[in-house]
Every structure is written in structure tokens, then in C-alpha cells.
């Protein structure tokens, strides 16, 4: 009986520790909706020219990417008292893979700070991801 109680306690601990993590895990992106079978989500990295600047320094143009697309979001009306889980979903087109690069700007006329290093996020790949992702 004692062994069963210990097993039950261990199982309760494991469920208590893992359950919140399962709730916080982001759901996978939705690519199709039953209401609109002819439409699909899309998200891609588009090439852009980005201007990097700093007060008192010369700006530089660099090649980068921006995320552009249409990802699915929806909210289904609730009832009260609530009979089912709220049906709300939000995906956004955002960087899935990026790296940081140093861009050095020249600051002529400023003897104290002749150069400024700026960190710039370089986007490599984009995808539909949960809106709350940070």
C-alpha cells in the first residue's frame, strides 16, 4: 500500500510539473482552415535594403530581409457559462531563424567617438508562428 502511495505521489508530481509546460507550448502553425479550403497561409523572407543610422554618424545601406505574409488568426464566439474551451488562435509571420551582425558607422567630426558599432538582426528565414512568441 505504501508503494502505491509513493507511486501515486510521484505520478502527481510529474503531471504537476509537466502539465503547465504543455499548456504553454505554442501550437503548430495552421496552414489551412476548413471554412476556406482554397486559401492557405504563407510567410516568406523578402529582400530589402535597410538603412542603419546613428545620431552624428554617417548612415549605411545594408542588404537584409523582412518577413512578409498572411498567417491565420481566428476567434470563435464563446458561450456563458462556458461549455467548451475558448477557440482563439493567432499566428504571425515572423523570423524563424536570424543572426546578429555588427555594422560599423563612421562618425566624422566626433573625436571622442569616431565610430559606432550597431548590432543588426539579419533575418535568414521566416515562418508563421504563435503571436505571443518572443
Secondary structure, 3 states (H helix, E strand, C coil): CHHHHHHHHHHHHHHHHHHHHHHHCCCCCCCEECCEEEEECEEEEEEEEEEECCCCCCCEEEEEEEEEEECCEEECCCCCCCCCCCCEEEEEEEEEEEEEEEEEEECCCCCCCCEEEEEEEEEEEEEEEECCCC
